[in-house]
Amino acid sequence: MPFEPENLAHDQLASVQAAVSAEPELESSSISVSMVGRSVLLQGFAVGYGDREKATAIAALIAARRMCTTGCRTANS
């Protein structure tokens, strides 16, 4: 299979989605994961600041910190 950026982006997206949904501490949060260009975008609602940071950290482990953006809201925002 030849290297294609679309395949890499799809694999990254699937990996981040699986990792965020498998994290038991984020169970009560509603976070969706999408790609905008080569960046991972987290959107939705996190129960608190810690949950938002946890989801961002999970995404950053898979897709480098500079490529992660969060638009998640918390109960306090």
VMD Tcl script that builds the backbone (N, CA, C; Angstrom):
set m [mol new atoms 231]
animate dup $m
set s [atomselect $m all]
$s set {name element resname resid chain x y z} {
  {N N MET 1 A 0.851 -1.178 0.000}
  {CA C MET 1 A 0.000 0.000 0.000}
  {C C MET 1 A 0.893 1.237 0.000}
  {N N PRO 2 A 0.727 2.118 -0.958}
  {CA C PRO 2 A 1.548 3.330 -1.011}
  {C C PRO 2 A 1.141 4.304 0.092}
  {N N PHE 3 A 2.093 5.134 0.489}
  {CA C PHE 3 A 1.817 6.149 1.508}
  {C C PHE 3 A 0.917 7.220 0.912}
  {N N GLU 4 A -0.180 7.479 1.571}
  {CA C GLU 4 A -1.086 8.546 1.160}
  {C C GLU 4 A -1.505 9.306 2.404}
  {N N PRO 5 A -1.407 10.638 2.371}
  {CA C PRO 5 A -1.771 11.433 3.546}
  {C C PRO 5 A -3.187 11.163 4.049}
  {N N GLU 6 A -4.114 10.864 3.135}
  {CA C GLU 6 A -5.492 10.603 3.552}
  {C C GLU 6 A -5.572 9.359 4.428}
  {N N ASN 7 A -4.774 8.336 4.085}
  {CA C ASN 7 A -4.773 7.116 4.896}
  {C C ASN 7 A -4.224 7.391 6.290}
  {N N LEU 8 A -3.160 8.175 6.362}
  {CA C LEU 8 A -2.571 8.526 7.651}
  {C C LEU 8 A -3.576 9.305 8.496}
  {N N ALA 9 A -4.245 10.274 7.899}
  {CA C ALA 9 A -5.226 11.078 8.628}
  {C C ALA 9 A -6.370 10.201 9.129}
  {N N HIS 10 A -6.850 9.293 8.302}
  {CA C HIS 10 A -7.946 8.407 8.702}
  {C C HIS 10 A -7.506 7.501 9.846}
  {N N ASP 11 A -6.280 6.963 9.770}
  {CA C ASP 11 A -5.761 6.111 10.841}
  {C C ASP 11 A -5.611 6.893 12.142}
  {N N GLN 12 A -5.114 8.123 12.049}
  {CA C GLN 12 A -4.962 8.971 13.238}
  {C C GLN 12 A -6.320 9.266 13.842}
  {N N LEU 13 A -7.267 9.625 13.012}
  {CA C LEU 13 A -8.613 9.940 13.487}
  {C C LEU 13 A -9.211 8.736 14.210}
  {N N ALA 14 A -9.125 7.567 13.597}
  {CA C ALA 14 A -9.676 6.355 14.207}
  {C C ALA 14 A -8.968 6.036 15.524}
  {N N SER 15 A -7.663 6.221 15.567}
  {CA C SER 15 A -6.898 5.943 16.791}
  {C C SER 15 A -7.290 6.885 17.921}
  {N N VAL 16 A -7.411 8.171 17.622}
  {CA C VAL 16 A -7.787 9.147 18.652}
  {C C VAL 16 A -9.209 8.884 19.123}
  {N N GLN 17 A -10.138 8.627 18.196}
  {CA C GLN 17 A -11.525 8.335 18.580}
  {C C GLN 17 A -11.587 7.131 19.511}
  {N N ALA 18 A -10.864 6.076 19.167}
  {CA C ALA 18 A -10.872 4.866 19.988}
  {C C ALA 18 A -10.272 5.129 21.368}
  {N N ALA 19 A -9.179 5.855 21.417}
  {CA C ALA 19 A -8.514 6.122 22.690}
  {C C ALA 19 A -9.363 7.003 23.597}
  {N N VAL 20 A -9.991 8.030 23.045}
  {CA C VAL 20 A -10.837 8.927 23.854}
  {C C VAL 20 A -12.061 8.168 24.356}
  {N N SER 21 A -12.690 7.375 23.504}
  {CA C SER 21 A -13.892 6.659 23.939}
  {C C SER 21 A -13.569 5.526 24.914}
  {N N ALA 22 A -12.341 5.000 24.877}
  {CA C ALA 22 A -11.959 3.914 25.779}
  {C C ALA 22 A -11.504 4.410 27.152}
  {N N GLU 23 A -11.265 5.692 27.292}
  {CA C GLU 23 A -10.785 6.237 28.571}
  {C C GLU 23 A -11.934 6.273 29.580}
  {N N PRO 24 A -11.861 5.457 30.644}
  {CA C PRO 24 A -12.978 5.384 31.596}
  {C C PRO 24 A -13.249 6.691 32.334}
  {N N GLU 25 A -12.239 7.513 32.545}
  {CA C GLU 25 A -12.444 8.775 33.264}
  {C C GLU 25 A -13.246 9.784 32.439}
  {N N LEU 26 A -13.356 9.583 31.138}
  {CA C LEU 26 A -14.104 10.506 30.275}
  {C C LEU 26 A -15.508 9.988 29.971}
  {N N GLU 27 A -15.957 9.007 30.719}
  {CA C GLU 27 A -17.219 8.340 30.452}
  {C C GLU 27 A -18.409 9.293 30.395}
  {N N SER 28 A -18.453 10.272 31.274}
  {CA C SER 28 A -19.612 11.159 31.317}
  {C C SER 28 A -19.430 12.405 30.454}
  {N N SER 29 A -18.333 12.482 29.737}
  {CA C SER 29 A -18.114 13.605 28.830}
  {C C SER 29 A -18.635 13.248 27.447}
  {N N SER 30 A -18.978 14.249 26.686}
  {CA C SER 30 A -19.460 14.051 25.319}
  {C C SER 30 A -18.488 14.761 24.386}
  {N N ILE 31 A -17.467 14.039 23.933}
  {CA C ILE 31 A -16.408 14.628 23.125}
  {C C ILE 31 A -16.372 13.949 21.771}
  {N N SER 32 A -16.465 14.741 20.713}
  {CA C SER 32 A -16.337 14.194 19.367}
  {C C SER 32 A -14.962 14.550 18.823}
  {N N VAL 33 A -14.454 13.681 17.977}
  {CA C VAL 33 A -13.126 13.847 17.407}
  {C C VAL 33 A -13.269 13.937 15.894}
  {N N SER 34 A -12.638 14.948 15.298}
  {CA C SER 34 A -12.646 15.090 13.842}
  {C C SER 34 A -11.286 15.600 13.383}
  {N N MET 35 A -11.108 15.623 12.087}
  {CA C MET 35 A -9.867 16.128 11.494}
  {C C MET 35 A -10.195 17.369 10.680}
  {N N VAL 36 A -9.353 18.368 10.811}
  {CA C VAL 36 A -9.426 19.569 9.986}
  {C C VAL 36 A -8.053 19.687 9.353}
  {N N GLY 37 A -7.967 19.338 8.093}
  {CA C GLY 37 A -6.660 19.259 7.457}
  {C C GLY 37 A -5.867 18.151 8.104}
  {N N ARG 38 A -4.711 18.474 8.655}
  {CA C ARG 38 A -3.883 17.488 9.342}
  {C C ARG 38 A -3.990 17.608 10.856}
  {N N SER 39 A -4.904 18.433 11.331}
  {CA C SER 39 A -5.055 18.654 12.775}
  {C C SER 39 A -6.223 17.862 13.336}
  {N N VAL 40 A -6.067 17.399 14.569}
  {CA C VAL 40 A -7.138 16.714 15.288}
  {C C VAL 40 A -7.926 17.773 16.048}
  {N N LEU 41 A -9.242 17.740 15.905}
  {CA C LEU 41 A -10.110 18.704 16.566}
  {C C LEU 41 A -11.026 17.962 17.533}
  {N N LEU 42 A -10.982 18.375 18.803}
  {CA C LEU 42 A -11.864 17.825 19.832}
  {C C LEU 42 A -12.961 18.849 20.092}
  {N N GLN 43 A -14.209 18.390 20.035}
  {CA C GLN 43 A -15.340 19.284 20.274}
  {C C GLN 43 A -16.339 18.597 21.177}
  {N N GLY 44 A -17.141 19.384 21.848}
  {CA C GLY 44 A -18.192 18.834 22.675}
  {C C GLY 44 A -18.152 19.373 24.081}
  {N N PHE 45 A -18.525 18.518 25.030}
  {CA C PHE 45 A -18.651 18.926 26.428}
  {C C PHE 45 A -17.832 17.996 27.311}
  {N N ALA 46 A -17.004 18.573 28.149}
  {CA C ALA 46 A -16.247 17.819 29.150}
  {C C ALA 46 A -16.767 18.222 30.518}
  {N N VAL 47 A -16.871 17.262 31.412}
  {CA C VAL 47 A -17.436 17.523 32.736}
  {C C VAL 47 A -16.653 18.603 33.474}
  {N N GLY 48 A -15.352 18.626 33.323}
  {CA C GLY 48 A -14.526 19.623 33.996}
  {C C GLY 48 A -13.250 19.878 33.220}
  {N N TYR 49 A -12.485 20.825 33.727}
  {CA C TYR 49 A -11.227 21.188 33.089}
  {C C TYR 49 A -10.293 19.982 32.979}
  {N N GLY 50 A -10.250 19.155 34.007}
  {CA C GLY 50 A -9.391 17.973 34.010}
  {C C GLY 50 A -9.742 16.999 32.894}
  {N N ASP 51 A -11.046 16.822 32.646}
  {CA C ASP 51 A -11.479 15.935 31.560}
  {C C ASP 51 A -11.069 16.500 30.203}
  {N N ARG 52 A -11.207 17.801 30.047}
  {CA C ARG 52 A -10.811 18.437 28.789}
  {C C ARG 52 A -9.316 18.261 28.555}
  {N N GLU 53 A -8.523 18.471 29.590}
  {CA C GLU 53 A -7.078 18.307 29.465}
  {C C GLU 53 A -6.690 16.853 29.229}
  {N N LYS 54 A -7.408 15.929 29.854}
  {CA C LYS 54 A -7.144 14.498 29.662}
  {C C LYS 54 A -7.401 14.104 28.211}
  {N N ALA 55 A -8.512 14.556 27.636}
  {CA C ALA 55 A -8.827 14.245 26.240}
  {C C ALA 55 A -7.778 14.846 25.304}
  {N N THR 56 A -7.346 16.071 25.592}
  {CA C THR 56 A -6.323 16.720 24.769}
  {C C THR 56 A -5.004 15.962 24.870}
  {N N ALA 57 A -4.655 15.505 26.062}
  {CA C ALA 57 A -3.409 14.754 26.250}
  {C C ALA 57 A -3.444 13.427 25.502}
  {N N ILE 58 A -4.583 12.757 25.513}
  {CA C ILE 58 A -4.725 11.493 24.779}
  {C C ILE 58 A -4.524 11.736 23.291}
  {N N ALA 59 A -5.166 12.773 22.764}
  {CA C ALA 59 A -5.020 13.096 21.341}
  {C C ALA 59 A -3.577 13.460 21.011}
  {N N ALA 60 A -2.931 14.187 21.898}
  {CA C ALA 60 A -1.549 14.619 21.663}
  {C C ALA 60 A -0.575 13.443 21.654}
  {N N LEU 61 A -0.857 12.415 22.431}
  {CA C LEU 61 A -0.006 11.230 22.423}
  {C C LEU 61 A -0.022 10.543 21.063}
  {N N ILE 62 A -1.146 10.628 20.393}
  {CA C ILE 62 A -1.301 9.958 19.101}
  {C C ILE 62 A -0.917 10.877 17.951}
  {N N ALA 63 A -1.275 12.139 18.045}
  {CA C ALA 63 A -1.116 13.050 16.914}
  {C C ALA 63 A -0.325 14.299 17.256}
  {N N ALA 64 A 0.706 14.237 18.010}
  {CA C ALA 64 A 1.565 15.381 18.338}
  {C C ALA 64 A 0.774 16.590 18.856}
  {N N ARG 65 A 1.242 17.164 19.923}
  {CA C ARG 65 A 0.561 18.277 20.604}
  {C C ARG 65 A 0.234 19.435 19.662}
  {N N ARG 66 A 1.149 19.789 18.780}
  {CA C ARG 66 A 0.921 20.951 17.909}
  {C C ARG 66 A -0.214 20.717 16.915}
  {N N MET 67 A -0.651 19.478 16.764}
  {CA C MET 67 A -1.702 19.165 15.801}
  {C C MET 67 A -3.050 18.932 16.465}
  {N N CYS 68 A -3.168 19.265 17.745}
  {CA C CYS 68 A -4.412 19.058 18.485}
  {C C CYS 68 A -5.023 20.391 18.880}
  {N N THR 69 A -6.307 20.512 18.646}
  {CA C THR 69 A -7.049 21.710 19.015}
  {C C THR 69 A -8.293 21.270 19.752}
  {N N THR 70 A -8.614 21.945 20.834}
  {CA C THR 70 A -9.826 21.604 21.555}
  {C C THR 70 A -10.810 22.761 21.541}
  {N N GLY 71 A -12.042 22.413 21.288}
  {CA C GLY 71 A -13.134 23.370 21.354}
  {C C GLY 71 A -14.137 22.905 22.391}
  {N N CYS 72 A -13.682 22.037 23.301}
  {CA C CYS 72 A -14.554 21.474 24.320}
  {C C CYS 72 A -14.939 22.524 25.356}
  {N N ARG 73 A -16.182 22.468 25.753}
  {CA C ARG 73 A -16.652 23.335 26.828}
  {C C ARG 73 A -16.697 22.519 28.098}
  {N N THR 74 A -16.541 23.188 29.207}
  {CA C THR 74 A -16.642 22.532 30.515}
  {C C THR 74 A -17.823 23.099 31.266}
  {N N ALA 75 A -18.171 22.482 32.365}
  {CA C ALA 75 A -19.300 22.936 33.169}
  {C C ALA 75 A -19.094 24.368 33.660}
  {N N ASN 76 A -17.837 24.782 33.809}
  {CA C ASN 76 A -17.542 26.126 34.321}
  {C C ASN 76 A -17.370 27.159 33.224}
  {N N SER 77 A -17.397 26.757 31.962}
  {CA C SER 77 A -17.173 27.755 30.900}
  {C C SER 77 A -18.436 28.119 30.174}
}
mol reanalyze $m
mol bondsrecalc $m
mol representation Tube
mol addrep $m
